[in-house]
Amino acid sequence: MNIKQAKQQVKNAMTAYFSKDEFGEYEIPLERQRPIFLMGPPGIGKTAIMEQIAQELGVGLVSYSMTHHTRQSAIGLPFIATKSYGGKEYSVSEYTMSEIIASVYDLMEETGVKEGILFLDEINCVSETLAPAMLQFLQFKVFGRHRVPEGWIVVTAGNPPEYNNSVREFDIVTWDRLKRIDIEPDYKAWKEYAAETLVHPAIRSYLDIKESDFYRVESTVDGKTFVTARGWSDLSDMLRLYEKNALAVDADLVIQYLQNKEVAKGFALYYDLFRKYRSDYQIDRIFAGEADEAIEKRAREAKFDEKLSLLGLILSGLEEKFAAIEAEEKVGENLLAAAKELREGPEDALAALIDEKKEELAAARQAGKLSRPEQQIRRRTIAALEQIQEERKAGRELTEALRGLMTGRRTELGRAAAEAGKALENSIAFCERAFGEARELLILMTELTADSHSAHFIARYGSEGYYRHNKALLLYERQQTILRELDSLEDEAL
C-alpha cells in the first residue's frame, strides 16, 4: 500500500487500541496490543506519518532509532540488590530503567500527556547483542524489568533487506505478534502531502513531468545512489530559505539532497527554467488581471512541459494565499473563544490566560502533538492577546480592546479573502483565454479540487469560475469511470 493508506491503517489501529470500556479499562489490554511494524524503503515518510498521527489524535510521541542503541541503553544497566527469600538474604542482579522506557515516563511527567505512541525505527537492524532483548520487547513490551506504560502504543519500522545489509530476519513467532504493514513509494499519495505542506512548486512541477524521479534506489559501480521522498521535502525547505536569502541554487546544492547525479542535474536545470518562467510570466500580474496579450500568447504556444510549469506557479501562488487565510481564520476562532472566556472571567484573567496558553504550547510542542503551522497559529494567538494586554496597560478597557482587535482582524481577513478570490478568478480567466477548454484548464480544476487549502477556500468563499468549470470536470470524471468499467467488462469477456 502507499504511505497515505498506511497512515490510515495505523490511525485506525491507534483509535481501536485507545478504546476503553465502561469502567475506563482499555478494551484490548497492553499485553495483547500487537505492535505495528511498518516495512518500507528508507526515506518514504514512515517517521513523518507518525508525527502526523500523534498531532491528529492529540497524543504524545517518543521516537527512537534502534541502530543507535546498545543492549545497556535499551534494557538498563545492571546493579546488585539484596533480597530476602525464606528468611535469608541474597544478592541478585537488577537493572536500572531503560533509557527508552524512561523517556516515555519523562514526557508524561513533563507534559501531563497520559497516552501516546512509542515509535522505534530500524528495529530489524539492531546489534547482535540487542537482538534478543528487542524480540522480547516486541512480544511482551518489556525492556529489562520495566514495561511500557498503559496507554502507550508501540509502533515500529524497518527497511527490507535489499535496502540494508544489516537487516535481521524475524522468525515466525515474532511476526505472529506484529501487525505488519508493507509500504511502497507512490508519488500521487505524496503529492497530496506536498500540496498540503506547500512543498516548493518547482519540485511539484518537476515531478509532475518526471514522476519516475520521485523515488530511486540504484546500485552502480560507485555504490548506491538514491532519491527519496524525505530528500525532496528537505530540499524544498532549503530552496525556500536560499530564495529568501538571495543565495544561488545550483547542482552542488541539489545533489546534497538528491543523491543521484542524473536526477540532481535534471532538477537543477529545471529549477533554472522554473525561475525564468516565474520571471517571464509575472504571476502577480496574472493574479491582478493585468497579464498582457504577449504573456497569453506565449502560454498558448508553449510546449506542454512549460505549460505545466506555469500551472504549477499559478497553483502554488494561490495555495499560499489560501493557506494564509485558513491560518488567519483559525487564529480568529482561537481569539473568539478567548474573548468569551475573558468576558465571563475576573478582571485580571488576561495575564493568567496568556500564561496558560504559553504553557499549553510548550507542553504540546514537547509532546510532539503540534504541526509547525499549528504552532504558528498558537503563537499568533498569544501575540494578539499580548497586544490586548499592552492596550490594557495603556488604560484601554478590556471589552473595548477586544472589540477593536476582533473588528480589525475581521476587516483584514475580508480584504485578504477578497484579494485571493480575485486572484483565483483572474487565474481561471487567464487560462480560459490562453488555453480555451483544453486539458490545461482541466488540470487546473483538478488540482484546485484536490488541494485541501483551495477546497476549503472555495467552499467558504465561492468561485464563479471554479463552479462553472467544475461541472465539466465532474462530467469528464464520470465519462472516465464509465470507460474504465467498459474496459473491465471487455477484459472479462476476453
C-alpha positions in Angstrom: 0.0 0.0 0.0 1.1 3.6 -0.3 2.0 5.9 2.6 -1.4 7.5 2.8 -3.1 4.2 3.1 -0.6 3.0 5.7 -1.2 6.2 7.7 -4.9 5.5 7.8 -4.3 1.8 8.8 -2.1 2.9 11.7 -4.5 5.7 12.7 -7.4 3.2 12.8 -5.3 0.8 14.9 -4.5 3.6 17.3 -8.2 4.5 17.6 -9.0 0.9 18.4 -6.2 0.5 20.9 -7.2 3.7 22.7 -10.8 2.5 23.1 -12.0 1.9 26.7 -14.9 0.0 28.2 -17.5 1.4 30.6 -15.0 1.0 33.5 -12.3 3.0 31.9 -10.2 0.0 31.0 -8.6 -0.5 27.6 -10.7 -2.9 25.5 -7.5 -4.6 24.4 -5.1 -4.8 27.3 -1.5 -3.7 26.7 -0.1 -7.2 26.5 -2.5 -8.1 23.7 -2.0 -5.0 21.6 0.1 -6.1 18.7 2.9 -3.6 17.9 2.6 -2.2 14.4 5.5 -2.9 12.1 5.9 -0.5 9.1 8.0 -2.3 6.4 9.2 0.0 3.7 12.2 1.5 1.9 14.1 4.4 3.5 13.0 8.0 3.3 9.5 7.1 2.3 7.8 9.0 5.1 7.3 6.5 7.9 8.5 8.8 10.6 6.5 11.7 9.2 3.2 9.9 9.3 3.8 9.0 13.0 4.2 12.7 13.7 1.0 13.5 11.8 -0.9 10.8 13.6 0.2 12.0 17.0 -0.8 15.5 16.1 -4.2 14.5 14.7 -5.1 12.2 17.6 -3.7 14.7 20.2 -1.4 12.2 21.9 2.3 12.1 22.8 5.1 10.8 20.6 8.5 9.4 21.7 10.8 8.3 18.8 14.0 6.3 18.8 16.2 4.9 16.1 17.3 1.5 17.4 20.5 1.4 15.5 21.9 4.0 18.0 21.3 1.8 21.0 23.4 -0.8 22.8 22.0 -3.5 25.0 22.8 -1.4 28.1 20.9 1.7 26.9 17.9 -0.3 25.8 17.4 -2.5 28.8 19.2 -0.6 31.5 22.4 -1.1 33.5 22.9 -4.0 35.9 23.4 -3.4 39.7 23.4 -5.7 42.7 20.4 -5.6 45.0 19.7 -7.5 48.2 16.5 -9.5 48.6 15.2 -11.8 51.3 13.8 -15.3 50.5 12.7 -17.6 53.3 14.4 -15.5 55.9 17.7 -15.5 54.1 19.3 -12.6 52.2 20.6 -13.0 48.7 22.5 -10.7 46.3 20.5 -10.5 43.0 21.0 -8.7 39.7 18.6 -5.8 39.0 18.5 -3.3 36.1 18.1 0.4 36.1 15.2 1.6 34.0 15.7 1.5 30.2 16.5 4.9 28.6 13.7 4.3 26.2 11.0 3.5 28.8 12.3 6.3 31.0 11.8 8.8 28.1 8.1 7.8 28.0 7.7 8.5 31.7 9.7 11.7 31.4 7.3 13.0 28.7 4.3 12.0 30.8 5.7 13.8 33.8 6.7 17.0 32.0 3.7 17.4 29.8 0.8 15.7 31.6 0.2 13.5 28.5 -1.2 10.1 29.5 -1.4 8.4 26.1 0.9 8.3 23.2 3.0 6.4 20.6 6.4 4.9 21.2 7.9 4.7 17.8 11.0 2.6 17.3 12.7 2.8 13.9 15.0 0.4 12.3 14.2 -2.4 14.7 15.3 -5.1 12.3 18.8 -3.6 12.2 19.7 -3.8 15.9 23.1 -5.1 17.0 23.6 -8.8 17.7 23.7 -8.3 21.5 20.5 -6.3 21.5 18.5 -8.6 19.2 17.2 -11.0 22.0 16.1 -8.1 24.1 14.4 -6.5 21.1 12.4 -9.7 20.3 11.4 -9.9 23.9 10.2 -6.3 23.8 8.1 -6.9 20.7 6.4 -9.9 22.4 5.9 -8.5 25.9 6.6 -4.7 25.7 9.2 -5.0 28.4 12.8 -3.8 28.4 14.7 -5.4 31.3 12.1 -5.5 34.1 10.4 -2.3 33.0 7.2 -2.2 30.9 5.8 0.3 28.5 3.1 2.3 30.5 -0.6 1.6 29.7 -2.0 4.0 27.1 1.3 4.0 25.1 1.1 2.1 21.8 4.2 0.6 20.2 4.8 1.3 16.5 8.0 0.0 14.9 9.5 0.4 11.4 12.3 -1.2 9.3 13.7 -1.5 5.8 13.5 -4.6 3.6 16.8 -6.5 3.2 17.5 -5.2 -0.3 18.0 -1.7 1.2 20.1 -2.5 4.2 22.7 -5.2 4.6 22.3 -5.1 8.4 18.7 -6.4 8.4 17.9 -9.3 10.6 15.1 -11.6 9.6 12.4 -12.2 12.3 11.2 -15.7 12.9 7.5 -16.7 12.6 6.9 -16.5 16.3 7.9 -12.8 16.3 6.0 -12.0 13.1 2.9 -13.6 14.6 2.9 -11.0 17.3 3.1 -8.0 15.0 0.7 -6.1 12.8 2.8 -5.8 9.6 2.1 -3.1 7.0 4.2 -3.1 3.8 4.6 0.3 2.1 5.7 1.2 -1.4 6.7 4.6 -2.8 3.7 6.3 -4.5 4.1 9.8 -6.0 0.4 10.5 -6.2 -0.1 9.8 -2.5 3.0 12.0 -1.6 1.7 14.8 -3.9 -1.3 15.3 -1.6 1.0 15.8 1.3 3.3 18.1 -0.8 0.3 20.3 -1.7 -0.9 20.4 1.9 2.5 21.4 3.3 3.3 23.7 0.4 6.3 21.9 -0.9 8.2 24.1 -3.3 6.3 24.5 -6.6 9.4 23.7 -8.7 9.6 20.3 -7.1 5.9 19.5 -7.6 6.0 20.7 -11.2 9.2 18.8 -12.0 7.8 15.6 -10.5 4.5 16.0 -12.4 6.6 15.9 -15.6 9.2 13.3 -14.4 7.3 11.1 -11.9 9.9 8.3 -12.3 12.4 10.6 -10.5 10.3 10.7 -7.3 11.9 7.6 -5.7 15.0 5.8 -6.9 17.4 3.4 -5.2 20.0 2.0 -7.6 23.3 0.1 -7.3 26.2 1.3 -9.5 29.9 0.7 -9.8 30.4 3.7 -7.5 28.0 2.3 -4.9 24.3 3.0 -4.2 22.6 6.2 -5.5 19.2 7.2 -4.2 16.4 9.8 -4.3 13.7 9.6 -1.6 10.6 11.4 -0.5 12.5 12.8 2.5 15.1 14.2 0.2 12.6 16.1 -1.9 10.9 17.5 1.3 14.2 18.6 2.8 15.3 20.1 -0.5 12.1 22.1 -0.6 12.8 23.7 2.8 16.3 24.7 1.7 15.1 26.1 -1.7 12.7 28.5 0.1 15.5 29.6 2.5 18.0 30.1 -0.3 15.5 32.2 -2.2 14.6 34.2 0.9 18.3 35.0 1.5 19.1 35.5 -2.2 21.5 32.6 -2.3 22.3 30.8 -5.6 20.8 27.4 -6.1 22.9 25.0 -8.2 23.5 21.3 -8.8 26.1 21.2 -6.0 23.3 22.1 -3.5 20.7 19.8 -5.1 22.9 16.7 -5.1 23.3 17.1 -1.3 19.6 16.1 -1.1 19.0 14.1 -4.3 22.0 11.7 -4.2 21.7 10.6 -7.8 23.7 12.6 -10.3 21.3 12.2 -13.1 18.2 13.3 -11.1 20.1 16.1 -9.4 21.4 17.5 -12.7 17.9 17.2 -14.3 16.2 19.0 -11.4 18.9 21.7 -11.2 18.4 22.5 -14.9 14.7 22.5 -14.5 14.9 24.8 -11.5 16.7 27.4 -13.6 14.0 27.2 -16.2 11.3 27.4 -13.5 12.8 30.6 -12.1 12.9 32.0 -15.6 9.2 31.1 -16.1 8.4 32.8 -12.8 10.0 36.0 -14.0 8.7 35.8 -17.6 5.1 35.1 -16.8 4.8 37.6 -14.0 2.4 35.6 -11.9 1.4 38.6 -9.8 0.2 40.3 -12.9 -1.9 37.3 -13.8 -3.4 37.3 -10.3 -4.2 41.1 -10.6 -5.8 40.5 -14.0 -3.1 42.6 -15.8 -1.4 39.9 -17.9 -0.9 41.3 -21.4 -1.5 39.6 -24.7 2.2 38.7 -25.1 2.1 36.6 -22.0 -1.1 34.9 -23.1 0.3 34.2 -26.5 3.5 32.7 -25.0 1.4 30.5 -22.7 -0.8 29.4 -25.7 2.2 28.5 -27.9 4.4 27.0 -25.2 5.4 23.3 -25.0 3.3 21.2 -22.6 6.2 21.0 -20.1 6.3 24.7 -19.9 2.5 24.9 -19.6 2.7 22.5 -16.6 5.3 24.7 -15.0 3.1 27.8 -15.5 0.2 26.0 -13.9 2.4 25.0 -11.0 3.4 28.6 -10.5 -0.3 29.7 -10.5 -1.5 26.9 -8.3 1.3 27.3 -5.7 0.7 31.1 -5.5 -3.0 30.5 -5.0 -2.4 27.8 -2.4 -0.1 30.0 -0.3 -2.8 32.7 -0.3 -5.5 30.2 0.7 -3.3 28.6 3.4 -2.6 32.1 4.9 -6.3 32.9 5.0 -7.1 29.5 6.6 -4.5 30.1 9.3 -5.9 33.6 10.0 -9.4 32.1 10.3 -8.1 29.6 13.0 -6.4 32.5 14.9 -9.7 34.3 14.8 -11.5 31.3 16.2 -9.0 31.0 19.0 -9.3 34.7 19.8 -13.1 34.5 19.8 -13.0 31.6 22.3 -10.5 33.6 24.4 -12.7 36.7 24.3 -15.7 34.8 25.6 -13.6 33.3 28.4 -12.3 36.8 29.3 -15.7 38.4 29.3 -17.0 35.8 31.7 -13.9 35.7 33.9 -12.5 38.1 36.5 -10.8 41.4 35.5 -7.3 40.1 36.0 -7.9 36.9 33.9 -5.9 38.1 30.8 -2.4 37.6 32.2 -3.4 34.2 33.6 -4.8 33.2 30.2 -1.7 34.3 28.3 0.5 32.2 30.7 -1.9 29.2 30.3 -1.7 29.4 26.5 2.2 29.6 26.6 2.3 26.6 28.9 -0.1 24.6 26.7 2.0 25.5 23.7 5.3 24.4 25.3 3.8 21.1 26.6 2.2 20.3 23.2 5.4 21.0 21.4 7.4 18.8 23.7 4.9 16.0 23.4 5.1 16.2 19.6 1.4 17.0 19.3 1.6 20.1 17.1 2.5 20.6 13.4 4.6 23.6 12.5 1.5 25.5 11.1 -0.5 24.8 14.3 2.5 26.1 16.4 2.4 29.3 14.3 -1.3 29.7 14.8 -1.0 29.4 18.6 2.0 31.8 18.7 0.0 34.4 16.7 -3.0 33.9 19.1 -0.7 34.5 22.1 0.8 37.6 20.3 -2.7 39.0 19.8 -3.6 38.5 23.5 -0.3 40.2 24.5 -1.3 43.1 22.3 -4.5 43.5 24.2 -2.5 43.3 27.4 -0.4 46.2 26.3 -3.5 48.2 25.5 -4.9 47.4 28.9 -1.7 48.8 30.5 -2.2 52.0 28.5 -5.6 52.4 30.1 -8.0 51.0 27.5 -11.0 49.0 28.7 -10.8 45.2 28.2 -14.1 45.0 26.3 -13.1 47.9 24.1 -9.7 46.4 23.3 -11.2 43.0 22.5 -13.8 44.5 20.2 -11.2 46.6 18.4 -8.9 43.7 17.9 -11.7 41.4 16.6 -13.1 44.1 14.3 -9.6 44.9 12.8 -8.8 41.2 12.2 -12.2 40.6 10.5 -11.6 43.5 8.3 -8.1 42.3 7.3 -9.4 38.8 6.8 -12.1 40.1 4.5 -9.6 42.1 2.5 -7.3 39.1 2.1 -10.1 36.8 1.1 -11.4 39.3 -1.5 -7.8 39.6 -2.9 -7.4 35.8 -3.0 -10.8 35.4 -4.6 -9.9 38.0 -7.3 -6.6 36.2 -7.9 -8.4 32.9 -8.4 -11.0 34.3 -10.8 -8.2 36.1 -12.8 -6.2 32.9 -13.0 -9.1 31.0 -14.3 -9.9 33.7 -16.8 -6.2 33.8 -18.0 -6.2 30.1 -18.5 -9.5 30.3 -20.4 -8.0 32.9 -22.8 -4.7 31.2 -23.2 -5.8 27.5 -23.4 -9.5 27.6 -24.1 -11.2 24.4 -23.0 -8.1 22.3 -23.5 -6.6 19.9 -20.9 -4.6 22.6 -19.2 -7.8 24.1 -17.8 -8.9 20.6 -16.8 -5.6 20.2 -14.9 -6.1 23.5 -13.1 -9.6 22.5 -12.0 -8.5 19.0 -10.9 -5.6 20.4 -8.8 -7.9 23.1 -7.2 -10.3 20.3 -6.2 -7.6 18.0 -4.8 -5.8 20.6 -2.8 -7.1 21.0 0.8 -6.4 24.7 1.1 -8.1 25.5 -2.2 -11.1 23.3 -1.5 -11.5 25.0 1.9 -11.3 28.5 0.4 -13.7 27.8 -2.4 -16.2 26.0 -0.1 -16.2 29.1 2.2 -16.0 32.0 -0.2 -17.1 30.5 -3.5 -15.8 31.0 -7.0 -17.9 31.5 -10.1 -15.1 30.4 -12.4 -14.5 27.2 -10.5 -18.1 26.2 -10.3 -18.6 26.9 -14.0 -15.7 24.6 -15.0 -16.2 22.1 -12.2 -19.4 20.8 -13.8 -17.4 19.9 -16.9 -14.8 18.3 -14.7 -17.4 16.1 -12.9 -18.8 15.1 -16.3 -15.3 14.2 -17.6 -14.6 12.1 -14.5 -17.9 10.3 -14.9 -17.0 9.6 -18.5 -13.6 8.2 -17.5 -15.3 5.9 -14.9 -17.7 4.6 -17.5 -14.8 3.9 -19.9 -12.8 2.1 -17.2 -15.9 -0.1 -16.4 -16.4 -0.8 -20.1 -12.7 -1.8 -20.5 -13.0 -4.1 -17.5 -16.1 -5.8 -19.0 -14.2 -6.3 -22.3 -11.3 -7.8 -20.4 -13.6 -10.2 -18.6 -15.3 -11.2 -21.9 -11.9 -12.0 -23.4 
